[in-house]
Amino acid sequence: MTARGNSLDGKDKMSNNILIWMPLSPINKWVGEGIAQTIENIIMAMDDSLKFTILINKNHYLEVFQSIGHKKNISIVPLSIFWPFFKKRKNKYKIFYFTDGEEEDIFEITFRDKLSSFLKKIGIKFDLGSTAKILFYLASLRVILFLHNRLNIFKADLIWIPIPIIPWTEYLKGKKVHSFWDPFVFEYREFENFSLFLYKKYSIVFKKVEKIITQSNSNKEYLCKIFGIPEKKITVIYNGSPDYSKFKKNINSDGIGVKRDLIRYWKKRSKFIYSKREELVNALYHELINHSILNRLEKRLNNSSKIILVSSQYRVYKGFETLFKIIEKLIKKNPNYLFIFTTIIPEKLKSDYAHFLENLFEITRVSKEQHAILYQLADLILHPSYSEGGLGCYPQFEAASLGKPCLVNEGRHTEEACRVFGDCFRKITADFRDIDSTIKRIEILVSNLAAAEENTRISLEGMISWEKVSLEYKKLFMEIIEKC
């Protein structure tokens, strides 16, 4: 399979070609990565006057192709040492349609499975396959970097580096812009092992780029004050707002029937695109686990159930520890509260709050349509993070686009949003450290329709279109390309 778009064989120079350097490591996922989602939204909203070549990990190729591969001005290049020599060779892939009884043909317990399972049982977490993938990833990255610098194989007029963790980006030659999403790794000591690397990386890269793009004035102030970056080198472009309205399910049922019907809409995905059997088996297994957990939730539903969705990754600043104190008090008052998390809850929290684990449901790495169903299932969305890089948070806009209220923990992301959107924005925020006050706000939003509708309206009025965002990116890119 080849991505649609202009040829990269070097015969024709691409005009206004932006190279997006985004080959995440094999241990990273593309689906669920906020920066990856943002990049997709920006380039999908861009007109065809700019051409984009996006370099990605070959393990993410099919996911990215399904999302953005239909756009003619986007070329998707898998990171591989073989790609420069076999650009026109089609990548092999298959489509698997799930039907009962068919899956037995694709399952096989290999020696690697047995060895991996045995090592896990005795407490050894070494994974030979993952180690080999990392080594091959690094070797491929080094080769492609060399070929770009020596031969300009991508014919790039400008390089956009959206993420700092990719090795050796400081050696990329050509005009470059670098994104800076937020400073959290430098603000919490839990990240010290990683932040030293980023400090060195940023200190080198920021001197070599034409512009730094960031998503808030708070981030710009940080870069100027802490890193000493000249203000004129930084461009603030607010992110757009995600919109899930196209996934909305129209349900005619009332009460608990709405939730049961939405769960039926979920189902298992029936179509899977894959290049290796291992990928397909892992995808089917993951679907089975999510479906099983959703089935457990359905068994707990009654006419008094209130479902609260927490759509966030776990990190130290995401406020999960405070959130669990809120959850504990809520469940003590009303055991019919059920909580869906789109991330794996840390074992320490599960251990500390084991007495209400049966009210928690971890449903992870979902498709956009499945994600939208989780929002529609919920009576309220909570975002407990103390810090985000942009205006507000993605979940509040995803929720509002489906007519659902969201309560957002206060932080710099909400303060800047209040300055941009007005003080009415404070009506959808709360200081989660004030547990009793936050619980009262939650109880109002899940029981008072007028309060829920006002909350949703405020978020909808603050939504920023990706078309507007893409125009600002285009203007900046063109200014740099045309600059002598």
C-alpha positions as CSV (number, residue, x, y, z in Angstrom):
1,M,0.0,0.0,0.0
2,T,1.3,3.4,-0.8
3,A,0.1,6.7,0.6
4,R,-1.6,9.0,-1.9
5,G,0.2,12.2,-2.7
6,N,3.1,13.5,-4.7
7,S,6.0,11.2,-5.6
8,L,9.0,11.3,-3.4
9,D,11.4,9.7,-5.9
10,G,13.4,12.9,-6.3
11,K,12.5,13.5,-10.0
12,D,10.2,16.5,-9.3
13,K,10.9,19.1,-6.7
14,M,7.9,19.6,-4.5
15,S,6.8,23.2,-4.0
16,N,6.1,24.3,-0.5
17,N,6.7,20.8,0.9
18,I,6.7,20.6,4.7
19,L,8.4,17.6,6.2
20,I,6.8,16.6,9.6
21,W,9.4,14.6,11.5
22,M,7.3,12.4,13.7
23,P,8.8,8.8,13.9
24,L,7.7,7.9,17.4
25,S,9.5,4.9,19.0
26,P,8.0,1.4,18.8
27,I,6.8,1.6,22.4
28,N,4.6,4.7,21.7
29,K,1.1,4.4,20.3
30,W,-0.3,6.7,17.6
31,V,-3.9,6.4,18.6
32,G,-4.4,8.2,21.9
33,E,-1.3,10.4,21.5
34,G,-2.6,14.0,21.9
35,I,0.2,15.6,19.8
36,A,-0.5,13.1,16.9
37,Q,-4.2,13.9,17.1
38,T,-3.4,17.6,16.9
39,I,-1.1,17.2,13.9
40,E,-3.7,15.2,12.0
41,N,-6.3,17.9,12.7
42,I,-4.0,20.7,11.5
43,I,-3.0,19.1,8.2
44,M,-6.4,17.7,7.4
45,A,-7.8,21.2,7.6
46,M,-5.1,22.7,5.4
47,D,-5.7,23.5,1.8
48,D,-3.7,21.9,-1.0
49,S,-1.3,24.8,-1.5
50,L,1.0,23.2,1.0
51,K,2.3,19.7,0.6
52,F,3.1,17.5,3.6
53,T,5.4,14.6,4.0
54,I,5.0,12.9,7.3
55,L,7.7,10.6,8.5
56,I,6.3,8.1,11.0
57,N,7.2,4.8,12.7
58,K,6.4,2.0,10.3
59,N,4.3,0.3,13.0
60,H,2.0,3.4,12.9
61,Y,1.7,3.4,9.1
62,L,-1.8,1.8,8.8
63,E,-3.3,3.9,11.6
64,V,-2.1,7.1,10.0
65,F,-3.0,6.1,6.5
66,Q,-6.6,5.3,7.6
67,S,-6.8,8.8,9.2
68,I,-5.2,11.1,6.7
69,G,-4.0,9.0,3.7
70,H,-6.9,10.0,1.5
71,K,-5.7,13.6,1.2
72,K,-3.8,14.2,-2.0
73,N,-1.4,16.7,-0.5
74,I,-0.2,14.4,2.2
75,S,2.5,11.7,1.7
76,I,3.0,9.2,4.5
77,V,6.5,7.7,4.7
78,P,7.3,4.8,7.1
79,L,10.6,4.9,8.9
80,S,12.6,2.1,7.3
81,I,16.2,1.8,6.1
82,F,14.7,0.1,3.0
83,W,12.3,2.8,2.0
84,P,14.7,5.1,0.2
85,F,15.6,2.2,-2.2
86,F,12.1,0.7,-2.6
87,K,9.8,3.7,-2.5
88,K,7.4,2.4,-5.1
89,R,7.1,-1.1,-3.6
90,K,3.7,-1.6,-2.1
91,N,3.5,-2.3,1.6
92,K,1.6,-5.6,2.0
93,Y,-1.5,-5.5,4.2
94,K,-4.6,-7.5,4.7
95,I,-8.2,-6.7,5.7
96,F,-9.7,-9.0,8.3
97,Y,-13.5,-9.1,8.8
98,F,-14.4,-10.5,12.3
99,T,-17.1,-13.2,12.3
100,D,-17.6,-15.9,14.9
101,G,-15.6,-19.0,14.2
102,E,-13.2,-17.3,11.8
103,E,-10.6,-16.2,14.4
104,E,-9.4,-19.8,15.1
105,D,-7.4,-19.6,11.8
106,I,-5.3,-16.7,12.9
107,F,-4.4,-17.7,16.5
108,E,-1.1,-19.5,17.3
109,I,0.8,-19.8,20.6
110,T,4.5,-19.3,19.6
111,F,7.6,-20.1,21.5
112,R,8.0,-16.3,22.1
113,D,4.6,-16.2,23.7
114,K,5.5,-19.1,26.0
115,L,8.9,-17.6,26.9
116,S,7.4,-14.1,27.5
117,S,4.6,-15.6,29.7
118,F,7.1,-17.6,31.7
119,L,9.4,-14.6,32.3
120,K,6.5,-12.5,33.5
121,K,5.4,-15.2,36.0
122,I,8.9,-15.2,37.6
123,G,9.0,-11.4,37.7
124,I,11.4,-10.8,34.7
125,K,10.1,-8.0,32.4
126,F,12.7,-8.4,29.7
127,D,11.1,-8.5,26.2
128,L,13.6,-9.5,23.5
129,G,11.2,-8.5,20.8
130,S,10.8,-5.0,22.1
131,T,14.5,-4.6,22.5
132,A,15.1,-5.7,18.9
133,K,12.5,-3.3,17.7
134,I,14.1,-0.4,19.5
135,L,17.5,-1.2,18.1
136,F,16.2,-1.5,14.5
137,Y,14.2,1.8,15.1
138,L,17.4,3.7,16.1
139,A,19.4,2.2,13.2
140,S,16.7,3.2,10.7
141,L,16.4,6.6,12.1
142,R,20.1,7.2,11.8
143,V,20.2,6.0,8.2
144,I,17.2,8.2,7.2
145,L,18.7,11.2,9.0
146,F,22.0,10.7,7.1
147,L,20.1,10.4,3.7
148,H,18.1,13.5,4.4
149,N,21.1,15.6,5.3
150,R,23.3,14.4,2.4
151,L,20.7,13.8,-0.4
152,N,17.6,15.8,0.8
153,I,15.6,12.7,-0.1
154,F,12.3,14.3,1.1
155,K,12.8,17.5,-1.0
156,A,11.7,19.5,2.1
157,D,11.4,23.3,2.0
158,L,10.7,23.3,5.8
159,I,11.0,20.8,8.6
160,W,8.4,20.8,11.4
161,I,9.5,19.0,14.5
162,P,6.4,18.5,16.7
163,I,7.9,16.5,19.5
164,P,11.3,16.6,21.3
165,I,11.8,13.0,22.3
166,I,12.8,11.7,18.9
167,P,16.6,11.1,18.9
168,W,19.0,13.3,16.9
169,T,16.6,16.0,15.6
170,E,19.2,18.5,16.6
171,Y,21.3,17.3,13.6
172,L,18.5,17.8,11.0
173,K,19.7,20.2,8.3
174,G,17.4,22.7,6.7
175,K,14.9,25.4,7.8
176,K,13.1,24.1,10.9
177,V,10.3,25.0,13.3
178,H,9.8,23.3,16.6
179,S,6.7,22.9,18.7
180,F,6.7,23.4,22.5
181,W,3.5,22.0,24.0
182,D,3.9,22.5,27.7
183,P,6.6,22.7,30.4
184,F,5.3,20.1,32.9
185,V,8.5,17.9,32.7
186,F,10.5,20.7,34.2
187,E,7.9,21.7,36.8
188,Y,7.6,18.3,38.6
189,R,10.6,16.4,40.1
190,E,9.1,13.1,39.1
191,F,10.3,13.7,35.6
192,E,14.0,14.5,36.6
193,N,15.4,11.5,34.8
194,F,13.8,12.6,31.6
195,S,13.9,16.4,32.0
196,L,17.7,16.5,31.9
197,F,17.7,15.0,28.4
198,L,15.0,17.5,27.3
199,Y,16.9,20.5,28.9
200,K,19.9,19.6,26.8
201,K,17.8,18.9,23.7
202,Y,15.9,22.2,23.9
203,S,19.0,24.2,24.6
204,I,20.6,22.9,21.4
205,V,17.5,22.8,19.1
206,F,16.0,26.2,20.1
207,K,19.1,27.9,18.8
208,K,18.9,26.1,15.4
209,V,15.2,26.6,14.5
210,E,13.6,29.5,12.7
211,K,10.6,29.6,15.0
212,I,9.1,27.9,18.1
213,I,5.4,27.3,18.0
214,T,3.5,27.0,21.2
215,Q,-0.2,26.7,22.1
216,S,-0.6,29.4,24.8
217,N,0.7,32.7,26.0
218,S,1.5,31.0,29.3
219,N,3.9,28.7,27.5
220,K,5.4,31.7,25.7
221,E,6.0,33.5,29.0
222,Y,7.7,30.4,30.3
223,L,10.0,30.1,27.3
224,C,11.0,33.7,27.6
225,K,11.4,33.7,31.4
226,I,13.1,30.3,32.0
227,F,14.8,29.5,28.7
228,G,15.6,33.0,27.8
229,I,14.1,32.7,24.3
230,P,13.7,36.0,22.5
231,E,10.0,36.9,22.3
232,K,10.1,37.4,18.5
233,K,11.2,33.8,18.0
234,I,8.0,32.4,19.5
235,T,4.7,32.2,17.8
236,V,1.5,31.4,19.8
237,I,-1.1,29.4,17.8
238,Y,-4.0,28.1,19.9
239,N,-5.1,24.6,19.2
240,G,-8.4,23.9,17.6
241,S,-11.2,22.2,19.4
242,P,-12.0,18.5,18.7
243,D,-15.6,17.9,17.4
244,Y,-17.2,14.5,17.8
245,S,-20.7,15.6,16.7
246,K,-20.5,13.5,13.5
247,F,-20.3,10.4,15.7
248,K,-23.5,11.2,17.7
249,K,-26.0,8.4,18.0
250,N,-29.6,9.3,18.0
251,I,-31.4,7.1,20.6
252,N,-35.1,7.0,21.0
253,S,-35.0,5.2,24.4
254,D,-35.5,6.9,27.8
255,G,-33.7,6.5,31.1
256,I,-31.4,3.5,31.4
257,G,-32.5,2.3,28.0
258,V,-30.4,5.0,26.4
259,K,-27.2,3.7,28.1
260,R,-28.0,0.1,27.2
261,D,-28.7,1.0,23.5
262,L,-25.4,2.9,23.4
263,I,-23.5,-0.1,24.7
264,R,-25.1,-2.2,21.9
265,Y,-23.8,0.4,19.4
266,W,-20.3,-0.2,20.7
267,K,-20.0,-3.8,19.6
268,K,-16.7,-5.3,18.5
269,R,-15.0,-3.6,15.5
270,S,-15.7,-5.9,12.5
271,K,-13.0,-4.7,10.2
272,F,-9.2,-4.7,10.9
273,I,-6.4,-3.7,8.6
274,Y,-3.0,-5.2,9.5
275,S,0.3,-6.1,8.0
276,K,1.3,-8.9,10.4
277,R,-0.8,-11.6,12.1
278,E,0.6,-10.5,15.5
279,E,-0.8,-7.0,15.0
280,L,-4.3,-8.5,14.2
281,V,-4.3,-10.9,17.2
282,N,-3.2,-8.0,19.6
283,A,-6.0,-5.8,18.2
284,L,-8.6,-8.5,18.5
285,Y,-7.5,-9.2,22.1
286,H,-7.7,-5.5,23.0
287,E,-11.2,-5.3,21.6
288,L,-12.2,-8.3,23.6
289,I,-10.9,-6.8,26.8
290,N,-12.6,-3.5,26.3
291,H,-15.8,-5.2,25.3
292,S,-15.7,-7.4,28.4
293,I,-15.2,-4.4,30.7
294,L,-18.1,-2.6,29.0
295,N,-20.2,-5.7,29.5
296,R,-19.3,-5.6,33.2
297,L,-20.4,-2.0,33.4
298,E,-23.7,-2.9,31.7
299,K,-24.4,-5.5,34.4
300,R,-24.0,-2.8,37.1
301,L,-26.4,-0.4,35.5
302,N,-29.7,0.5,37.2
303,N,-32.2,3.3,37.0
304,S,-30.2,5.4,39.5
305,S,-26.8,4.9,37.9
306,K,-24.7,8.0,37.1
307,I,-21.7,7.5,34.8
308,I,-18.8,9.8,35.0
309,L,-16.1,9.7,32.3
310,V,-12.4,10.6,32.9
311,S,-10.7,10.9,29.5
312,S,-7.0,11.5,30.4
313,Q,-3.7,9.8,30.6
314,Y,-2.1,9.3,34.0
315,R,0.7,11.6,35.0
316,V,1.7,13.1,38.3
317,Y,0.1,16.5,37.5
318,K,-3.1,15.0,36.1
319,G,-4.8,15.2,39.5
320,F,-5.8,11.5,39.9
321,E,-4.8,11.4,43.6
322,T,-7.2,14.3,44.4
323,L,-9.8,12.8,42.0
324,F,-9.8,9.5,43.9
325,K,-10.6,11.3,47.1
326,I,-13.6,12.9,45.4
327,I,-14.6,9.6,43.9
328,E,-14.4,7.9,47.4
329,K,-16.7,10.5,49.0
330,L,-19.2,10.4,46.0
331,I,-19.5,6.6,46.2
332,K,-20.0,6.7,50.0
333,K,-22.9,9.1,49.4
334,N,-24.2,7.2,46.4
335,P,-22.9,3.8,45.4
336,N,-24.6,4.1,42.0
337,Y,-21.8,6.3,40.7
338,L,-19.8,4.5,38.0
339,F,-16.5,5.8,36.6
340,I,-15.0,5.1,33.2
341,F,-11.3,5.8,32.7
342,T,-9.7,5.8,29.2
343,T,-6.3,5.0,30.8
344,I,-4.8,2.3,33.0
345,I,-5.2,3.4,36.6
346,P,-1.9,3.1,38.6
347,E,-1.7,0.0,40.8
348,K,-0.9,2.2,43.8
349,L,-4.3,3.9,43.5
350,K,-6.1,0.7,42.9
351,S,-4.5,-0.7,46.1
352,D,-5.3,2.3,48.2
353,Y,-8.9,2.4,47.0
354,A,-9.6,-1.3,46.5
355,H,-12.9,-1.0,48.3
356,F,-14.6,0.7,45.3
357,L,-12.7,-0.9,42.4
358,E,-16.0,-2.5,41.2
359,N,-17.2,1.0,40.4
360,L,-14.2,1.7,38.1
361,F,-13.9,0.6,34.4
362,E,-10.8,1.0,32.4
363,I,-11.6,1.2,28.6
364,T,-8.5,2.1,26.7
365,R,-7.0,2.9,23.2
366,V,-10.4,3.3,21.6
367,S,-11.4,4.5,18.1
368,K,-12.8,8.0,17.8
369,E,-16.3,6.5,17.3
370,Q,-15.9,4.3,20.4
371,H,-14.6,7.3,22.3
372,A,-17.7,9.3,21.3
373,I,-20.0,6.5,22.6
374,L,-18.2,6.7,26.0
375,Y,-18.9,10.4,26.1
376,Q,-22.6,9.8,25.3
377,L,-22.8,7.1,27.9
378,A,-21.6,9.6,30.6
379,D,-23.7,11.9,32.6
380,L,-20.7,14.1,33.2
381,I,-17.0,14.3,32.2
382,L,-14.4,15.2,34.7
383,H,-10.9,16.6,33.8
384,P,-8.8,16.6,37.0
385,S,-5.5,17.9,35.6
386,Y,-3.8,20.8,37.4
387,S,-2.0,21.8,34.2
388,E,-2.5,21.7,30.5
389,G,-0.6,23.4,27.7
390,G,-3.4,25.1,25.8
391,L,-6.8,26.7,26.4
392,G,-9.0,24.5,28.6
393,C,-8.7,20.8,27.6
394,Y,-9.7,18.6,24.7
395,P,-12.3,16.5,26.7
396,Q,-14.5,19.5,27.5
397,F,-14.9,20.3,23.8
398,E,-15.3,16.6,22.8
399,A,-18.0,16.4,25.5
400,A,-19.8,19.6,24.5
401,S,-19.9,18.6,20.8
402,L,-22.0,15.7,22.0
403,G,-24.2,17.7,24.3
404,K,-22.4,16.5,27.5
405,P,-21.2,18.7,30.4
406,C,-17.6,18.7,31.7
407,L,-16.1,20.0,34.9
408,V,-12.5,21.1,34.5
409,N,-10.0,21.5,37.4
410,E,-8.6,25.0,37.7
411,G,-5.1,25.7,36.5
412,R,-3.1,27.9,34.1
413,H,-5.0,26.4,31.2
414,T,-8.4,27.6,32.6
415,E,-7.0,31.0,33.6
416,E,-5.9,31.8,30.1
417,A,-9.1,30.4,28.7
418,C,-11.0,32.9,31.0
419,R,-8.9,35.7,29.6
420,V,-9.7,34.7,26.1
421,F,-13.3,33.5,26.3
422,G,-14.4,35.7,29.3
423,D,-15.3,35.0,32.9
424,C,-18.3,32.9,32.0
425,F,-15.7,30.2,31.5
426,R,-15.3,30.0,35.2
427,K,-18.7,28.3,35.4
428,I,-17.3,25.2,34.0
429,T,-14.2,25.0,36.3
430,A,-13.7,24.0,39.9
431,D,-10.8,23.8,42.4
432,F,-10.7,20.0,42.8
433,R,-8.6,20.5,46.0
434,D,-11.8,21.8,47.6
435,I,-13.3,18.3,47.6
436,D,-16.7,19.1,49.2
437,S,-17.3,22.1,46.9
438,T,-16.4,20.0,43.8
439,I,-18.7,17.2,44.9
440,K,-21.6,19.7,45.1
441,R,-20.8,20.9,41.6
442,I,-20.8,17.3,40.3
443,E,-24.1,16.5,42.0
444,I,-25.7,19.6,40.4
445,L,-24.4,18.8,36.9
446,V,-25.6,15.2,36.9
447,S,-29.1,16.1,38.3
448,N,-29.9,19.6,37.0
449,L,-30.6,19.7,33.2
450,A,-30.4,23.5,33.0
451,A,-27.0,23.6,34.7
452,A,-25.7,20.8,32.4
453,E,-27.0,22.7,29.3
454,E,-25.4,26.0,30.4
455,N,-22.1,24.2,30.9
456,T,-22.2,22.7,27.4
457,R,-23.2,26.0,25.8
458,I,-20.2,27.8,27.4
459,S,-17.7,25.2,26.0
460,L,-19.4,25.3,22.6
461,E,-19.1,29.1,22.4
462,G,-15.3,28.8,23.1
463,M,-14.6,26.2,20.3
464,I,-11.9,27.2,17.8
465,S,-12.1,25.7,14.3
466,W,-9.2,23.7,12.9
467,E,-9.6,25.7,9.6
468,K,-8.7,28.9,11.5
469,V,-5.7,27.1,13.2
470,S,-4.4,25.7,9.9
471,L,-4.5,29.1,8.3
472,E,-2.2,30.5,11.0
473,Y,0.2,27.5,10.6
474,K,0.1,28.1,6.8
475,K,0.9,31.8,7.2
476,L,3.9,31.0,9.5
477,F,5.2,28.2,7.3
478,M,5.0,30.3,4.1
479,E,6.8,33.3,5.8
480,I,9.7,31.0,6.8
481,I,9.9,29.2,3.4
482,E,9.9,32.5,1.5
483,K,12.4,34.1,3.8
484,C,15.8,34.2,2.1
